[in-house]
């Protein structure tokens, strides 16, 4: 379960006055909210400033730029580091939120930190830490960084949220690779990008037209989070807390890239689907104290050579482009009981996998909030699903996109900023 904290941009509402022919009384009307502004931009490692890193098919540690110490629950250690600072990227609009996501190789004895800073009308923000990441658990505790609020904005787990009047029009990313001093360990960032967005305040969202995937259903394995209730409390105990790693596991299974029996040999033998427990352990955010950190889930997918990133979609029509290209989509939403017919529950924040559409355009979802694996496949009415996913009180259309490097993404919507 991921409790959503959606922060929306201020929307300027104009008032139109229409004078009646025989009266001076005015009728006041508010136009509908504007569209979602969203752009996803990939980092080009051959640009920017390199300190001890080399750029090729990714960004690799080549030589130490210096040393630093880091303290967490595992103690205080000294690390060599190398760093890349990206150039300033123009957003194209005033963005109120930004989420960075990445895939990387962090062999034992290494880890990485991703940061961002924004530019607004008053100048540059400070650098904010968007995540400290390692595959394993022996070097650092994988974590987001709380307590970063200031006059320019705050970081809510994995999302930079601009303060009122401080929306960002440009940003920079910075990634620092760490390794054991004197070692030959080579951490590498394979992909890095950021989604910047401004979601208008809107209580309801109209249903979108078909986008070419009606009658298409992808064969995604079905996994229930509910059958893991009480498992491994040190990683948040299964059940409703594990919707994100369960959904990520389903998509990795679709691509044939989830953990092996040897990987999961530490899981209780009675566990019906140990790959879910494994994902919860290795997506767990020690500050957030949960496995629902969005970029940590796509970074976990990178453990299996996958590409993965976080973005926002503007409609189910747009999502259909990915389904038609054979790519299941993980969505984030919140709703009250009864708002999503067929769900039978309400949630402050939940992750599921859209695997296709019926012949009449309704959503086919693998919903991990189901009592068994067999019950995971659900059909949700298109209009209801689109509304509870896209409205501003929900996630505003947040998705995880995970696919193998050799499986091309479809074209984005012509005329709109690219959001994948």
VENJOTA-V415051 format. One record per residue. N is the residue number from 0. RES is the residue in three letters. NEAR is the number of other C-alpha atoms within 8 Angstrom. Layout:
<<N | RES | NEAR> <N | RES | NEAR>>
This chain:
<<0 | UNK | 12> <1 | UNK | 11> <2 | UNK | 7> <3 | UNK | 9> <4 | UNK | 6> <5 | UNK | 9> <6 | UNK | 8> <7 | UNK | 10> <8 | UNK | 10> <9 | UNK | 7> <10 | UNK | 8> <11 | UNK | 4> <12 | UNK | 6> <13 | UNK | 6> <14 | UNK | 8> <15 | UNK | 8> <16 | UNK | 8> <17 | UNK | 7> <18 | UNK | 9> <19 | UNK | 8> <20 | UNK | 5> <21 | UNK | 4> <22 | UNK | 6> <23 | UNK | 7> <24 | UNK | 6> <25 | UNK | 8> <26 | UNK | 8> <27 | UNK | 8> <28 | UNK | 7> <29 | UNK | 8> <30 | UNK | 7> <31 | UNK | 4> <32 | UNK | 8> <33 | UNK | 6> <34 | UNK | 6> <35 | UNK | 9> <36 | UNK | 9> <37 | UNK | 13> <38 | UNK | 12> <39 | UNK | 12> <40 | UNK | 10> <41 | UNK | 8> <42 | UNK | 8> <43 | UNK | 6> <44 | UNK | 11> <45 | UNK | 6> <46 | UNK | 7> <47 | UNK | 9> <48 | UNK | 8> <49 | UNK | 9> <50 | UNK | 8> <51 | UNK | 12> <52 | UNK | 13> <53 | UNK | 9> <54 | UNK | 9> <55 | UNK | 7> <56 | UNK | 5> <57 | UNK | 10> <58 | UNK | 12> <59 | UNK | 11> <60 | UNK | 13> <61 | UNK | 9> <62 | UNK | 7> <63 | UNK | 10> <64 | UNK | 10> <65 | UNK | 7> <66 | UNK | 10> <67 | UNK | 8> <68 | UNK | 8> <69 | UNK | 8> <70 | UNK | 8> <71 | UNK | 8> <72 | UNK | 5> <73 | UNK | 9> <74 | UNK | 6> <75 | UNK | 8> <76 | UNK | 7> <77 | UNK | 10> <78 | UNK | 12> <79 | UNK | 14> <80 | UNK | 14> <81 | UNK | 16> <82 | UNK | 13> <83 | UNK | 13> <84 | UNK | 11> <85 | UNK | 13> <86 | UNK | 9> <87 | UNK | 7> <88 | UNK | 7> <89 | UNK | 7> <90 | UNK | 12> <91 | UNK | 6> <92 | UNK | 6> <93 | UNK | 9> <94 | UNK | 15> <95 | UNK | 17> <96 | UNK | 12> <97 | UNK | 12> <98 | UNK | 14> <99 | UNK | 15> <100 | UNK | 14> <101 | UNK | 14> <102 | UNK | 17> <103 | UNK | 12> <104 | UNK | 11> <105 | UNK | 13> <106 | UNK | 11> <107 | UNK | 8> <108 | UNK | 9> <109 | UNK | 15> <110 | UNK | 16> <111 | UNK | 13> <112 | UNK | 12> <113 | UNK | 13> <114 | UNK | 12> <115 | UNK | 13> <116 | UNK | 12> <117 | UNK | 12> <118 | UNK | 12> <119 | UNK | 12> <120 | UNK | 6> <121 | UNK | 6> <122 | UNK | 6> <123 | UNK | 8> <124 | UNK | 9> <125 | UNK | 6> <126 | UNK | 7> <127 | UNK | 9> <128 | UNK | 11> <129 | UNK | 17> <130 | UNK | 12> <131 | UNK | 13> <132 | UNK | 10> <133 | UNK | 13> <134 | UNK | 11> <135 | UNK | 8> <136 | UNK | 8> <137 | UNK | 7> <138 | UNK | 11> <139 | UNK | 9> <140 | UNK | 12> <141 | UNK | 12> <142 | UNK | 12> <143 | UNK | 14> <144 | UNK | 12> <145 | UNK | 8> <146 | UNK | 6> <147 | UNK | 8> <148 | UNK | 8> <149 | UNK | 6> <150 | UNK | 5> <151 | UNK | 9> <152 | UNK | 11> <153 | UNK | 12> <154 | UNK | 15> <155 | UNK | 9> <156 | UNK | 10> <157 | UNK | 13> <158 | UNK | 11> <159 | UNK | 12> <160 | UNK | 12> <161 | UNK | 13> <162 | UNK | 11> <163 | UNK | 6> <164 | UNK | 4> <165 | UNK | 12> <166 | UNK | 11> <167 | UNK | 14> <168 | UNK | 13> <169 | UNK | 12> <170 | UNK | 13> <171 | UNK | 12> <172 | UNK | 11> <173 | UNK | 11> <174 | UNK | 11> <175 | UNK | 11> <176 | UNK | 14> <177 | UNK | 12> <178 | UNK | 14> <179 | UNK | 11> <180 | UNK | 8> <181 | UNK | 5> <182 | UNK | 6> <183 | UNK | 4> <184 | UNK | 10> <185 | UNK | 11> <186 | UNK | 16> <187 | UNK | 12> <188 | UNK | 12> <189 | UNK | 11> <190 | UNK | 11> <191 | UNK | 11> <192 | UNK | 12> <193 | UNK | 13> <194 | UNK | 15> <195 | UNK | 13> <196 | UNK | 13> <197 | UNK | 13> <198 | UNK | 12> <199 | UNK | 13> <200 | UNK | 11> <201 | UNK | 9> <202 | UNK | 7> <203 | UNK | 6> <204 | UNK | 9> <205 | UNK | 7> <206 | UNK | 8> <207 | UNK | 8> <208 | UNK | 5> <209 | UNK | 10> <210 | UNK | 11> <211 | UNK | 8> <212 | UNK | 12> <213 | UNK | 12> <214 | UNK | 10> <215 | UNK | 11> <216 | UNK | 10> <217 | UNK | 9> <218 | UNK | 6> <219 | UNK | 11> <220 | UNK | 8> <221 | UNK | 11> <222 | UNK | 14> <223 | UNK | 15> <224 | UNK | 16> <225 | UNK | 13> <226 | UNK | 8> <227 | UNK | 12> <228 | UNK | 10> <229 | UNK | 8> <230 | UNK | 8> <231 | UNK | 9> <232 | UNK | 8> <233 | UNK | 5> <234 | UNK | 12> <235 | UNK | 11> <236 | UNK | 13> <237 | UNK | 16> <238 | UNK | 12> <239 | UNK | 10> <240 | UNK | 13> <241 | UNK | 15> <242 | UNK | 16> <243 | UNK | 16> <244 | UNK | 14> <245 | UNK | 15> <246 | UNK | 16> <247 | UNK | 13> <248 | UNK | 13> <249 | UNK | 13> <250 | UNK | 13> <251 | UNK | 12> <252 | UNK | 11> <253 | UNK | 10> <254 | UNK | 8> <255 | UNK | 6> <256 | UNK | 8> <257 | UNK | 9> <258 | UNK | 9> <259 | UNK | 6> <260 | UNK | 6> <261 | UNK | 6> <262 | UNK | 7> <263 | UNK | 11> <264 | UNK | 8> <265 | UNK | 5> <266 | UNK | 9> <267 | UNK | 7> <268 | UNK | 5> <269 | UNK | 4> <270 | UNK | 8> <271 | UNK | 4> <272 | UNK | 7> <273 | UNK | 10> <274 | UNK | 10> <275 | UNK | 11> <276 | UNK | 13> <277 | UNK | 11> <278 | UNK | 13> <279 | UNK | 13> <280 | UNK | 9> <281 | UNK | 9> <282 | UNK | 13> <283 | UNK | 15> <284 | UNK | 15> <285 | UNK | 10> <286 | UNK | 8> <287 | UNK | 9> <288 | UNK | 9> <289 | UNK | 11> <290 | UNK | 16> <291 | UNK | 16> <292 | UNK | 14> <293 | UNK | 10> <294 | UNK | 13> <295 | UNK | 13> <296 | UNK | 14> <297 | UNK | 19> <298 | UNK | 14> <299 | UNK | 13> <300 | UNK | 15> <301 | UNK | 13> <302 | UNK | 11> <303 | UNK | 8> <304 | UNK | 8> <305 | UNK | 12> <306 | UNK | 13> <307 | UNK | 15> <308 | UNK | 13> <309 | UNK | 16> <310 | UNK | 14> <311 | UNK | 12> <312 | UNK | 12> <313 | UNK | 8> <314 | UNK | 10> <315 | UNK | 11> <316 | UNK | 11> <317 | UNK | 11> <318 | UNK | 11> <319 | UNK | 13> <320 | UNK | 13> <321 | UNK | 13> <322 | UNK | 16> <323 | UNK | 10> <324 | UNK | 8> <325 | UNK | 7> <326 | UNK | 10> <327 | UNK | 15> <328 | UNK | 14> <329 | UNK | 13> <330 | UNK | 13> <331 | UNK | 14> <332 | UNK | 14> <333 | UNK | 15> <334 | UNK | 12> <335 | UNK | 10> <336 | UNK | 10> <337 | UNK | 9> <338 | UNK | 9> <339 | UNK | 14> <340 | UNK | 9> <341 | UNK | 7> <342 | UNK | 10> <343 | UNK | 8> <344 | UNK | 7> <345 | UNK | 11> <346 | UNK | 9> <347 | UNK | 11> <348 | UNK | 13> <349 | UNK | 13> <350 | UNK | 15> <351 | UNK | 14> <352 | UNK | 14> <353 | UNK | 12> <354 | UNK | 14> <355 | UNK | 16> <356 | UNK | 14> <357 | UNK | 12> <358 | UNK | 8> <359 | UNK | 7> <360 | UNK | 10> <361 | UNK | 11> <362 | UNK | 13> <363 | UNK | 14> <364 | UNK | 14> <365 | UNK | 15> <366 | UNK | 13> <367 | UNK | 16> <368 | UNK | 10> <369 | UNK | 11> <370 | UNK | 9> <371 | UNK | 10> <372 | UNK | 10> <373 | UNK | 6> <374 | UNK | 8> <375 | UNK | 16> <376 | UNK | 10> <377 | UNK | 11> <378 | UNK | 9> <379 | UNK | 14> <380 | UNK | 10> <381 | UNK | 10> <382 | UNK | 9> <383 | UNK | 11> <384 | UNK | 11> <385 | UNK | 13> <386 | UNK | 12> <387 | UNK | 13> <388 | UNK | 15> <389 | UNK | 14> <390 | UNK | 15> <391 | UNK | 14> <392 | UNK | 9> <393 | UNK | 16> <394 | UNK | 15> <395 | UNK | 12> <396 | UNK | 15> <397 | UNK | 13> <398 | UNK | 12> <399 | UNK | 13> <400 | UNK | 13> <401 | UNK | 15> <402 | UNK | 10> <403 | UNK | 9> <404 | UNK | 8> <405 | UNK | 4> <406 | UNK | 6> <407 | UNK | 5> <408 | UNK | 7> <409 | UNK | 7> <410 | UNK | 5> <411 | UNK | 8> <412 | UNK | 8> <413 | UNK | 4> <414 | UNK | 4> <415 | UNK | 6> <416 | UNK | 7> <417 | UNK | 10> <418 | UNK | 12> <419 | UNK | 8>>
